Amino acid sequence: MKHLAKLSVLTLAIAGASGCGWIYGEKGYFRDRSDDYLKDRVVAPMQVPAGQETRPLDPLLAIPSNVSLPTTKPGEYEVPRPTAMRIKENSSEFSLQKQGERRWVIAQRLPSELWPATRQFFDDNGFNLTRERPQTGELDASWVELSQLNSALQSRLQSRVQNLSPTQHLAVRIEPGVQRNTSEIHVTAAPSSASLEGALLDELMLALARNEERGGSVSLLAGNQQPSGQFFDSPGRVNYSEDGNGMPLLNLDSDFNRAWSSVGRALEEADIRVDDLNRTQGIYYINIAEGSRKKAEEKKGWFSGMFSSDEKYDENTPGERYQLRLTQYGERIQINLEKSIETAAPVDVSREVLQRIQEYLY
């Protein structure tokens, strides 16, 4: 045992003195073989002697014919770039959303594109359409007797909804979504029934998907401009007014989430630069002397045209920086322009900015 230990120590000493080249070097016993595949070559297929019975032989690890030559030196290694992630092109155009007991459908379509198929769904399944307002995306439907509904739909509702009322009234509403070119579909039942609303939304979503596969359709009436200036595809009715002190205001009939998103898009399309924002306080910090950050060309903002050519223009002066504030009052959003939290913007500047934003709020 002692002789074996001495031999091991001697071997290690010799290996250390020689630099371990004969063990781990290029010709060593334990050499690095990780790059051997780079030196591999294609050889002629194996030939079987004549007269012998053979079976087709496929290479176990075939070398591709279009492999590019390595750009790194032997022994070096370069981490390959990751393949770009692709978004599924066949993702559903419709999805069911849920918040508590409330459910609604999100569609990657404009409301005017959804109206014909939505109306057809309720009409084809035997509902009594008591009111239709394509201009605002509202539809009232009902059934007096459960038996009047399409038998297949009636069976599915009975299997999913407990204590299904023999008489039911429904309010259907299609409105623009928070994101551009999207819509939300809401169904409200009376008497109230969350399970019935969810079941109908499921059925409607499937019907819309089938209609989409057939090519879909668009309601021209729903897409037309109304006398009030309101578009069906707009985020909500918007109007310009002034308060008791003569200060300009924009009033938007919408919830805060939709209003915030719509105003952000309007600022970008109006070429008004947003330096910062505070969604919690409902404030966009804007610079009307500069164009939008997303514009490709470097140019002065649209507001600079209000200055005469003889007047010195400085795009960094604090005079061109304002706060656009969104305040919620009940079901309405009020928008006003401020110099600071304690100071209102000049009336002429406020009027010019708000009216420009209004042009893009549809």
Secondary structure, DSSP 8 states (H G I E B T S, - for coil): -HHHHHHHHHHHHHHHHTTTHHHHSTTSTT---TTGGGG----------TT--------TT---TT-----S-TT-------------TT--SEEEEEETTEEEEEESS-HHHHHHHHHHHHHHTT-EEEEEETTTTEEEEEESSGGGS-HHHHHHHHHH-TT--SSEEEEEEEEE-SSTT-EEEEEEEES--HHHHHHHHHHHHHHHHHHHHTT----HHHHSB-TTS-BTTSSS-EEEEE-TTS-EEEEE-S-HHHHHHHHHHHHHHTT-EEEEEETTTTEEEEETTB--TT-SS--B-GGGGGS-TTS---TTSGGGEEEEEEEEETTEEEEEEEEETTEE--HHHHHHHHHHHHHT--
